[in-house]
């Protein structure tokens, strides 16, 4: 059996950053952190403890993030999605298109995190793949 690629992150859209942060902090005790203008006001959501390398301590748990609906490129649906960890983003991009998916742009470098690109699957869901930085 070939290696499976795990879901490592979730993403959801927001309209009002303060309202978003207040809700998830009060409802679930999540640690919300706004990355600021240079990262498109992406809000990191800490849902579980992490180690010094920002990796989750408890297997099976994931953290996530929220993006502003206003920053989504035209034609890309602002809907919840998941991020799947892959070893080789270029090879995975080929597998996605060969399986019927459609890439949404080129991979981007997220400093200290890795290479990231979104795609739509055969059902129209927006999903992303991430090749994590290695050697931390």
KOLMIPA-700754 format. One record per atom (N, C-alpha, C): x, y, z; residue number from 1; atom name. Coordinates in pm, 1 decimal. Each point is the difference from the previous one (the first is absolute). Example, Ala and Ser with C-alpha at 12.3 -4.5 7.8 and 13.67 -1.06 7.14 Angstrom:
% KOLMIPA-700754
[r [1319.0; -569.0; 780.0]; 1; 'N']
[r [-89.0; 119.0; 0.0]; 1; 'CA']
[r [90.0; 120.0; 0.0]; 1; 'C']
[r [-35.0; 105.0; -72.0]; 2; 'N']
[r [82.0; 119.0; 6.0]; 2; 'CA']
[r [-77.0; 109.0; 73.0]; 2; 'C']
***
This chain:
% KOLMIPA-700754
[r [85.2; -119.1; 0.0]; 1; 'N']
[r [-85.2; 119.1; 0.0]; 1; 'CA']
[r [88.6; 123.8; 0.0]; 1; 'C']
[r [-37.8; 99.6; -76.8]; 2; 'N']
[r [80.3; 121.6; -7.2]; 2; 'CA']
[r [-19.4; 84.4; 126.1]; 2; 'C']
[r [96.0; 88.2; 21.7]; 3; 'N']
[r [-3.6; 87.1; 117.7]; 3; 'CA']
[r [-121.0; 92.2; -5.6]; 3; 'C']
[r [-68.5; 11.8; 113.3]; 4; 'N']
[r [-113.5; 92.2; 8.0]; 4; 'CA']
[r [50.1; 136.9; 45.8]; 4; 'C']
[r [-63.7; 105.4; -50.7]; 5; 'N']
[r [32.9; 136.5; 37.3]; 5; 'CA']
[r [-105.5; 52.1; 96.2]; 5; 'C']
[r [40.4; 40.6; 122.4]; 6; 'N']
[r [-97.5; 40.5; 101.5]; 6; 'CA']
[r [-49.3; 144.1; -14.4]; 6; 'C']
[r [-119.7; 24.2; 51.3]; 7; 'N']
[r [-51.4; 135.7; 14.0]; 7; 'CA']
[r [73.2; 60.9; 119.6]; 7; 'C']
[r [61.8; 117.6; -20.5]; 8; 'N']
[r [81.5; 60.2; 104.9]; 8; 'CA']
[r [-47.3; 138.6; 43.8]; 8; 'C']
[r [-101.1; 54.6; -66.3]; 9; 'N']
[r [-39.4; 138.8; 26.5]; 9; 'CA']
[r [-139.6; 18.8; -57.8]; 9; 'C']
[r [-79.1; 87.7; 59.3]; 10; 'N']
[r [-127.6; 37.4; -59.8]; 10; 'CA']
[r [3.0; 149.5; -27.9]; 10; 'C']
[r [-83.8; 42.8; -93.1]; 11; 'N']
[r [-12.7; 142.7; -30.7]; 11; 'CA']
[r [-147.0; 33.8; -19.6]; 11; 'C']
[r [-39.5; 116.2; 53.2]; 12; 'N']
[r [-136.3; 47.6; -16.7]; 12; 'CA']
[r [3.2; 150.7; -23.1]; 12; 'C']
[r [-98.8; 52.4; -69.5]; 13; 'N']
[r [-3.9; 144.2; -27.0]; 13; 'CA']
[r [-62.4; 78.6; 114.7]; 13; 'C']
[r [30.7; 129.1; 4.5]; 14; 'N']
[r [-65.8; 89.6; 95.4]; 14; 'CA']
[r [-29.9; 133.6; -65.8]; 14; 'C']
[r [-97.7; 70.7; 57.4]; 15; 'N']
[r [-33.9; 135.5; -43.7]; 15; 'CA']
[r [46.3; 103.1; 102.3]; 15; 'C']
[r [-14.7; -30.2; 129.3]; 16; 'N']
[r [31.9; 94.2; 107.4]; 16; 'CA']
[r [99.4; -67.6; 94.7]; 16; 'C']
[r [125.8; 45.3; -3.3]; 17; 'N']
[r [106.7; -67.4; 74.0]; 17; 'CA']
[r [-22.2; 1.8; 151.1]; 17; 'C']
[r [-48.7; 109.7; 54.6]; 18; 'N']
[r [-22.7; 7.2; 144.5]; 18; 'CA']
[r [-111.4; -95.6; 41.1]; 18; 'C']
[r [-107.6; 0.9; -76.8]; 19; 'N']
[r [-112.2; -89.1; 28.3]; 19; 'CA']
[r [46.6; -146.1; -6.8]; 19; 'C']
[r [78.7; -32.5; -102.0]; 20; 'N']
[r [54.5; -134.6; -16.9]; 20; 'CA']
[r [82.8; -41.8; 121.0]; 20; 'C']
[r [95.2; 84.7; 37.9]; 21; 'N']
[r [89.1; -32.6; 111.0]; 21; 'CA']
[r [-77.4; -13.4; 131.2]; 21; 'C']
[r [-93.5; 89.5; 23.8]; 22; 'N']
[r [-81.5; -6.5; 121.3]; 22; 'CA']
[r [-78.1; -130.7; 6.3]; 22; 'C']
[r [-61.6; -39.2; -111.2]; 23; 'N']
[r [-82.0; -120.2; -1.4]; 23; 'CA']
[r [81.0; -125.0; 34.0]; 23; 'C']
[r [108.7; -26.2; -72.7]; 24; 'N']
[r [74.6; -125.1; 20.1]; 24; 'CA']
[r [76.6; -1.9; 132.3]; 24; 'C']
[r [36.9; 117.6; 50.3]; 25; 'N']
[r [64.0; 5.3; 131.6]; 25; 'CA']
[r [-101.5; -33.0; 108.8]; 25; 'C']
[r [-118.3; 63.6; -7.6]; 26; 'N']
[r [-103.5; -21.4; 101.8]; 26; 'CA']
[r [-63.3; -138.3; -9.8]; 26; 'C']
[r [-27.9; -47.0; -121.4]; 27; 'N']
[r [-71.0; -126.5; -17.3]; 27; 'CA']
[r [89.2; -121.5; 22.7]; 27; 'C']
[r [127.9; 7.2; -39.6]; 28; 'N']
[r [85.0; -118.6; 3.7]; 28; 'CA']
[r [134.1; 19.2; 69.9]; 28; 'C']
[r [30.5; 123.5; 43.5]; 29; 'N']
[r [126.7; 25.5; 67.9]; 29; 'CA']
[r [120.8; -0.7; -92.8]; 29; 'C']
[r [-23.1; 13.8; -131.0]; 30; 'N']
[r [110.7; -0.5; -95.4]; 30; 'CA']
[r [86.2; 123.9; 16.1]; 30; 'C']
[r [127.9; -14.1; -28.9]; 31; 'N']
[r [92.5; 113.5; 0.3]; 31; 'CA']
[r [3.7; 57.2; -141.0]; 31; 'C']
[r [-53.4; 120.4; -15.1]; 32; 'N']
[r [-10.0; 63.6; -131.4]; 32; 'CA']
[r [110.5; 104.0; -14.6]; 32; 'C']
[r [66.3; -0.6; -115.3]; 33; 'N']
[r [112.9; 90.2; -22.2]; 33; 'CA']
[r [-5.0; 57.0; -140.8]; 33; 'C']
[r [-18.8; 132.6; -10.7]; 34; 'N']
[r [-5.0; 66.9; -130.3]; 34; 'CA']
[r [142.1; 22.1; -50.2]; 34; 'C']
[r [28.9; -46.2; -122.2]; 35; 'N']
[r [135.0; 11.8; -55.7]; 35; 'CA']
[r [30.3; 139.5; -53.1]; 35; 'C']
[r [-101.3; 82.5; -16.9]; 36; 'N']
[r [23.0; 137.0; -44.4]; 36; 'CA']
[r [-8.8; 17.2; -150.3]; 36; 'C']
[r [19.5; 123.7; -39.9]; 37; 'N']
[r [-18.6; 39.0; -139.4]; 37; 'CA']
[r [93.8; -72.8; -95.7]; 37; 'C']
[r [126.6; -21.2; 41.6]; 38; 'N']
[r [97.9; -63.0; -89.6]; 38; 'CA']
[r [-37.5; -143.4; -37.5]; 38; 'C']
[r [-84.5; -64.2; 80.0]; 39; 'N']
[r [-46.4; -135.8; -30.2]; 39; 'CA']
[r [-149.7; -1.0; -32.0]; 39; 'C']
[r [-52.4; 113.0; -47.2]; 40; 'N']
[r [-139.7; 7.4; -41.8]; 40; 'CA']
[r [-100.5; -11.7; 112.7]; 40; 'C']
[r [42.7; 38.5; 122.6]; 41; 'N']
[r [-86.5; -8.1; 118.5]; 41; 'CA']
[r [-50.7; -141.9; 24.5]; 41; 'C']
[r [82.6; -98.5; -33.5]; 42; 'N']
[r [-31.6; -139.6; 28.8]; 42; 'CA']
[r [0.6; -15.9; 151.7]; 42; 'C']
[r [-97.8; -71.2; 53.0]; 43; 'N']
[r [-10.6; -21.0; 143.9]; 43; 'CA']
[r [29.9; -146.7; 29.6]; 43; 'C']
[r [105.9; -23.3; 76.6]; 44; 'N']
[r [33.5; -135.7; 41.2]; 44; 'CA']
[r [-88.8; -42.0; 115.5]; 44; 'C']
[r [-47.1; -123.3; -5.0]; 45; 'N']
[r [-85.6; -53.0; 105.6]; 45; 'CA']
[r [71.8; -116.7; 67.3]; 45; 'C']
[r [43.5; 23.3; 123.8]; 46; 'N']
[r [62.7; -106.0; 77.8]; 46; 'CA']
[r [-107.6; -77.4; 73.6]; 46; 'C']
[r [-23.2; -124.2; -42.9]; 47; 'N']
[r [-104.3; -82.3; 60.7]; 47; 'CA']
[r [57.5; -107.6; 91.0]; 47; 'C']
[r [132.9; -15.5; -2.9]; 48; 'N']
[r [67.5; -103.7; 77.2]; 48; 'CA']
[r [143.7; 42.6; 26.3]; 48; 'C']
[r [63.1; -58.0; 99.7]; 49; 'N']
[r [136.9; 36.9; 34.5]; 49; 'CA']
[r [98.3; -39.8; -109.6]; 49; 'C']
[r [102.5; 84.8; -18.9]; 50; 'N']
[r [104.1; -28.9; -97.9]; 50; 'CA']
[r [137.0; 1.8; 66.8]; 50; 'C']
[r [97.5; -59.5; -69.4]; 51; 'N']
[r [136.9; -1.6; 51.6]; 51; 'CA']
[r [76.7; 121.5; -52.1]; 51; 'C']
[r [130.6; 2.8; 21.3]; 52; 'N']
[r [83.6; 113.7; -41.0]; 52; 'CA']
[r [-1.3; 21.7; -151.0]; 52; 'C']
[r [-27.0; -106.1; -77.2]; 53; 'N']
[r [-5.5; 11.1; -146.5]; 53; 'CA']
[r [-141.7; 24.0; -51.5]; 53; 'C']
[r [-92.0; 34.2; 89.1]; 54; 'N']
[r [-140.2; 25.8; -32.7]; 54; 'CA']
[r [-72.4; -123.2; -52.5]; 54; 'C']
[r [48.1; -118.7; 35.9]; 55; 'N']
[r [-66.6; -124.6; -35.6]; 55; 'CA']
[r [-88.3; -41.5; 118.0]; 55; 'C']
[r [-116.2; -58.9; -30.5]; 56; 'N']
[r [-92.3; -39.1; 106.6]; 56; 'CA']
[r [60.9; -108.6; 87.8]; 56; 'C']
[r [-28.1; 8.6; 130.5]; 57; 'N']
[r [51.8; -98.1; 94.9]; 57; 'CA']
[r [-85.8; -126.2; 4.2]; 57; 'C']
[r [-128.9; 13.5; -24.0]; 58; 'N']
[r [-91.8; -113.2; 7.6]; 58; 'CA']
[r [-31.3; -51.3; -140.5]; 58; 'C']
[r [40.3; -124.0; -32.6]; 59; 'N']
[r [-30.4; -54.6; -132.8]; 59; 'CA']
[r [-149.3; 5.5; -29.6]; 59; 'C']
[r [-32.4; 34.0; -123.5]; 60; 'N']
[r [-139.7; 4.6; -41.5]; 60; 'CA']
[r [-65.3; 135.2; 15.9]; 60; 'C']
[r [68.9; 94.5; 63.8]; 61; 'N']
[r [-56.1; 133.9; 15.0]; 61; 'CA']
[r [63.4; 93.5; -102.4]; 61; 'C']
[r [-71.9; 104.0; -36.8]; 62; 'N']
[r [53.3; 97.6; -94.6]; 62; 'CA']
[r [-34.1; 141.2; 46.6]; 62; 'C']
[r [78.7; 94.3; -45.7]; 63; 'N']
[r [-30.1; 141.4; 17.7]; 63; 'CA']
[r [-52.8; 51.7; -132.8]; 63; 'C']
[r [-35.4; 125.5; -4.1]; 64; 'N']
[r [-55.5; 52.4; -123.4]; 64; 'CA']
[r [19.7; 148.4; -13.2]; 64; 'C']
[r [-76.0; 57.2; -91.1]; 65; 'N']
[r [8.5; 142.4; -23.5]; 65; 'CA']
[r [-123.2; 51.2; -71.4]; 65; 'C']
[r [-12.4; 130.5; 3.3]; 66; 'N']
[r [-112.6; 68.3; -61.6]; 66; 'CA']
[r [53.3; 109.2; -91.9]; 66; 'C']
[r [-59.2; 12.6; -117.9]; 67; 'N']
[r [40.6; 102.5; -95.8]; 67; 'CA']
[r [-116.4; 94.7; -24.6]; 67; 'C']
[r [34.3; 123.3; -32.0]; 68; 'N']
[r [-101.8; 99.7; -29.0]; 68; 'CA']
[r [-65.6; -30.3; -134.4]; 68; 'C']
[r [-131.8; 1.3; -1.9]; 69; 'N']
[r [-72.2; -20.2; -126.6]; 69; 'CA']
[r [42.4; 104.8; -102.6]; 69; 'C']
[r [36.3; 118.5; 48.8]; 70; 'N']
[r [37.5; 109.6; -89.0]; 70; 'CA']
[r [130.9; -27.6; -75.2]; 70; 'C']
[r [82.5; -93.8; 49.6]; 71; 'N']
[r [129.3; -26.0; -64.8]; 71; 'CA']
[r [-5.4; -114.1; -100.8]; 71; 'C']
[r [-115.0; -65.4; -14.4]; 72; 'N']
[r [-9.2; -112.4; -93.1]; 72; 'CA']
[r [2.6; 49.7; -144.0]; 72; 'C']
[r [78.7; -67.3; -84.8]; 73; 'N']
[r [1.4; 38.6; -142.0]; 73; 'CA']
[r [-138.4; -17.1; -61.3]; 73; 'C']
[r [-29.7; 80.4; -100.2]; 74; 'N']
[r [-129.9; -7.5; -66.2]; 74; 'CA']
[r [-21.5; -139.8; -56.9]; 74; 'C']
[r [-118.6; -54.4; 20.5]; 75; 'N']
[r [-33.0; -131.1; -52.6]; 75; 'CA']
[r [35.3; -115.7; 92.4]; 75; 'C']
[r [69.4; 28.6; 110.9]; 76; 'N']
[r [34.5; -105.0; 95.2]; 76; 'CA']
[r [-97.7; 9.6; 117.0]; 76; 'C']
[r [-71.0; -106.9; 24.5]; 77; 'N']
[r [-102.3; 0.0; 104.4]; 77; 'CA']
[r [63.6; 12.1; 138.2]; 77; 'C']
[r [-56.8; 87.5; 81.2]; 78; 'N']
[r [44.2; 16.7; 139.1]; 78; 'CA']
[r [-78.4; -99.2; 85.1]; 78; 'C']
[r [50.8; -123.2; 5.1]; 79; 'N']
[r [-67.2; -108.8; 72.2]; 79; 'CA']
[r [100.8; -72.2; 87.6]; 79; 'C']
[r [-45.7; -69.1; 104.8]; 80; 'N']
[r [92.6; -77.6; 83.0]; 80; 'CA']
[r [73.5; -104.2; -83.9]; 80; 'C']
[r [123.7; -26.9; 37.8]; 81; 'N']
[r [78.9; -99.2; -71.8]; 81; 'CA']
[r [102.9; -60.9; 93.8]; 81; 'C']
[r [69.1; -101.1; -49.7]; 82; 'N']
[r [105.4; -64.7; 77.2]; 82; 'CA']
[r [131.1; 8.6; -76.5]; 82; 'C']
[r [109.9; -15.2; 74.0]; 83; 'N']
[r [133.9; -0.3; -58.5]; 83; 'CA']
[r [58.8; -139.0; 22.4]; 83; 'C']
[r [51.9; -58.5; -107.0]; 84; 'N']
[r [55.9; -135.0; 2.9]; 84; 'CA']
[r [151.1; 9.6; -13.1]; 84; 'C']
[r [72.6; -67.0; 88.9]; 85; 'N']
[r [145.4; -0.4; -2.7]; 85; 'CA']
[r [50.0; -98.8; -105.9]; 85; 'C']
[r [96.2; 44.5; -82.4]; 86; 'N']
[r [60.3; -85.4; -103.2]; 86; 'CA']
[r [151.5; 11.8; 6.7]; 86; 'C']
[r [70.2; -103.1; -47.2]; 87; 'N']
[r [145.9; 3.2; 1.7]; 87; 'CA']
[r [56.1; 81.2; -115.2]; 87; 'C']
[r [-66.2; -4.5; -116.2]; 88; 'N']
[r [50.2; 65.3; -121.9]; 88; 'CA']
[r [-116.0; 71.6; -67.2]; 88; 'C']
[r [-2.2; 131.6; 11.1]; 89; 'N']
[r [-114.8; 76.4; -49.9]; 89; 'CA']
[r [-14.5; -10.6; -151.4]; 89; 'C']
[r [111.5; -0.4; -73.7]; 90; 'N']
[r [-7.7; -8.3; -146.8]; 90; 'CA']
[r [-60.5; -134.1; -43.1]; 90; 'C']
[r [46.6; -110.3; 60.9]; 91; 'N']
[r [-54.0; -132.0; -32.9]; 91; 'CA']
[r [-147.3; -8.6; 39.0]; 91; 'C']
[r [-35.7; 58.0; 114.7]; 92; 'N']
[r [-138.9; -2.8; 45.6]; 92; 'CA']
[r [-89.8; 83.5; -90.6]; 92; 'C']
[r [52.5; 111.3; -50.8]; 93; 'N']
[r [-77.6; 82.6; -93.4]; 93; 'CA']
[r [-32.5; -81.1; -125.9]; 93; 'C']
[r [95.5; -77.6; -47.4]; 94; 'N']
[r [-23.4; -84.8; -118.2]; 94; 'CA']
[r [-106.0; -105.5; 29.8]; 94; 'C']
[r [4.4; -58.5; 120.0]; 95; 'N']
[r [-99.3; -100.5; 38.2]; 95; 'CA']
[r [-139.5; 61.7; 9.2]; 95; 'C']
[r [-7.3; 122.5; 55.2]; 96; 'N']
[r [-128.7; 69.1; 12.4]; 96; 'CA']
[r [-61.5; 21.9; -137.9]; 96; 'C']
[r [78.2; 52.1; -94.9]; 97; 'N']
[r [-54.4; 26.4; -133.5]; 97; 'CA']
[r [-30.9; -130.2; -73.7]; 97; 'C']
[r [84.8; -102.6; 17.1]; 98; 'N']
[r [-24.6; -129.8; -64.6]; 98; 'CA']
[r [-129.1; -64.5; 51.9]; 98; 'C']
[r [-33.7; 27.6; 125.9]; 99; 'N']
[r [-121.0; -56.8; 60.2]; 99; 'CA']
[r [-124.6; 83.2; -29.3]; 99; 'C']
[r [17.4; 113.1; -70.4]; 100; 'N']
[r [-115.1; 81.3; -37.7]; 100; 'CA']
[r [-14.9; 130.2; 75.5]; 100; 'C']
[r [96.3; 32.8; 88.0]; 101; 'N']
[r [-5.2; 126.1; 72.7]; 101; 'CA']
[r [52.8; 115.5; -83.5]; 101; 'C']
[r [-25.9; 121.8; 46.0]; 102; 'N']
[r [44.5; 119.8; -72.2]; 102; 'CA']
[r [78.1; 88.8; 95.7]; 102; 'C']
[r [127.6; 23.6; -32.0]; 103; 'N']
[r [84.2; 85.2; 84.4]; 103; 'CA']
[r [-47.0; 144.3; -6.1]; 103; 'C']
[r [11.0; 68.8; 114.1]; 104; 'N']
[r [-38.2; 141.3; 9.6]; 104; 'CA']
[r [127.7; 81.6; 16.5]; 104; 'C']
[r [71.3; 20.2; -109.7]; 105; 'N']
[r [123.4; 77.6; 3.9]; 105; 'CA']
[r [122.3; -86.6; 20.6]; 105; 'C']
[r [110.3; 67.3; 32.0]; 106; 'N']
[r [129.0; -64.0; 21.0]; 106; 'CA']
[r [29.0; -9.9; 149.3]; 106; 'C']
[r [88.1; -92.5; 39.5]; 107; 'N']
[r [35.4; -10.6; 142.1]; 107; 'CA']
[r [60.7; 129.8; 51.5]; 107; 'C']
[r [-34.1; 33.1; 124.5]; 108; 'N']
[r [59.6; 117.1; 63.9]; 108; 'CA']
[r [80.4; -47.3; 120.0]; 108; 'C']
[r [103.8; 75.2; 31.6]; 109; 'N']
[r [84.9; -31.1; 114.4]; 109; 'CA']
[r [-57.3; 70.0; 122.4]; 109; 'C']
[r [-26.8; -75.9; 105.1]; 110; 'N']
[r [-42.2; 57.5; 127.4]; 110; 'CA']
[r [122.4; -8.1; 90.6]; 110; 'C']
[r [61.3; 115.0; 31.7]; 111; 'N']
[r [125.8; -0.4; 76.2]; 111; 'CA']
[r [-7.5; -83.1; 128.0]; 111; 'C']
[r [93.9; -91.9; 14.6]; 112; 'N']
[r [8.4; -83.4; 118.4]; 112; 'CA']
[r [-99.4; -115.5; 3.9]; 112; 'C']
[r [-90.6; -6.4; -97.9]; 113; 'N']
[r [-103.1; -103.7; -2.2]; 113; 'CA']
[r [20.8; -96.0; -116.3]; 113; 'C']
[r [6.0; 52.5; -121.9]; 114; 'N']
[r [20.2; -85.7; -116.7]; 114; 'CA']
[r [-64.3; 55.4; -125.1]; 114; 'C']
[r [-11.4; -84.6; -102.1]; 115; 'N']
[r [-60.7; 37.4; -127.9]; 115; 'CA']
[r [-145.5; -44.0; 1.4]; 115; 'C']
[r [-89.2; 86.5; -53.2]; 116; 'N']
[r [-144.3; -16.7; 14.1]; 116; 'CA']
[r [-68.3; 34.9; -130.6]; 116; 'C']
[r [-98.5; -78.9; -39.6]; 117; 'N']
[r [-83.0; 33.8; -115.7]; 117; 'CA']
[r [-139.7; -59.2; 22.4]; 117; 'C']
[r [-100.4; 71.0; -48.4]; 118; 'N']
[r [-138.1; -47.8; 9.8]; 118; 'CA']
[r [-43.6; -60.9; -132.2]; 118; 'C']
[r [-104.4; -81.5; 7.3]; 119; 'N']
[r [-57.9; -59.7; -119.7]; 119; 'CA']
[r [-146.9; -26.6; 26.5]; 119; 'C']
[r [-74.7; -26.7; -106.2]; 120; 'N']
[r [-135.8; -48.7; 17.2]; 120; 'CA']
[r [-0.1; -147.0; -37.4]; 120; 'C']
[r [-73.2; -78.9; 78.1]; 121; 'N']
[r [-9.3; -142.0; -29.8]; 121; 'CA']
[r [-110.3; -22.3; -104.1]; 121; 'C']
[r [-27.2; -124.5; -31.0]; 122; 'N']
[r [-99.8; -30.9; -102.5]; 122; 'CA']
[r [-142.0; 38.1; 40.0]; 122; 'C']
[r [-21.4; 29.4; 130.4]; 123; 'N']
[r [-132.8; 36.8; 48.7]; 123; 'CA']
[r [-14.5; 150.2; 21.4]; 123; 'C']
[r [103.5; 78.1; -35.9]; 124; 'N']
[r [-4.9; 144.8; 15.9]; 124; 'CA']
[r [44.3; 50.1; 136.0]; 124; 'C']
[r [51.3; -88.5; 85.9]; 125; 'N']
[r [50.0; 41.9; 131.1]; 125; 'CA']
[r [138.4; 62.3; -15.0]; 125; 'C']
[r [24.1; 109.4; 73.7]; 126; 'N']
[r [133.7; 58.2; 2.6]; 126; 'CA']
[r [79.5; -70.8; 109.3]; 126; 'C']
[r [116.8; -50.1; -37.0]; 127; 'N']
[r [89.2; -71.8; 89.4]; 127; 'CA']
[r [139.6; 55.5; -25.0]; 127; 'C']
[r [92.4; -17.0; 94.3]; 128; 'N']
[r [137.1; 45.7; -21.1]; 128; 'CA']
[r [96.8; -111.7; 33.8]; 128; 'C']
[r [118.2; 9.0; -58.9]; 129; 'N']
[r [108.5; -90.4; 35.4]; 129; 'CA']
[r [117.9; 82.8; 47.3]; 129; 'C']
[r [75.4; -58.5; 94.7]; 130; 'N']
[r [113.5; 68.8; 60.9]; 130; 'CA']
[r [118.2; -96.0; 6.1]; 130; 'C']
[r [113.3; 45.8; -56.0]; 131; 'N']
[r [126.0; -72.1; 16.3]; 131; 'CA']
[r [73.6; 72.3; 112.0]; 131; 'C']
[r [-1.2; -59.6; 121.2]; 132; 'N']
[r [60.5; 68.5; 114.3]; 132; 'CA']
[r [150.7; 18.7; -15.3]; 132; 'C']
[r [50.4; 106.6; 60.8]; 133; 'N']
[r [143.3; 22.4; 7.4]; 133; 'CA']
[r [58.4; -116.6; 79.5]; 133; 'C']
[r [111.3; -54.7; -44.5]; 134; 'N']
[r [61.9; -110.5; 71.2]; 134; 'CA']
[r [126.5; 46.6; 69.9]; 134; 'C']
[r [44.2; -77.4; 96.0]; 135; 'N']
[r [125.4; 29.9; 69.4]; 135; 'CA']
[r [-12.1; 97.0; 113.8]; 135; 'C']
[r [-120.8; 18.9; 55.5]; 136; 'N']
[r [-16.2; 90.7; 114.3]; 136; 'CA']
[r [62.4; -57.6; 123.9]; 136; 'C']
***
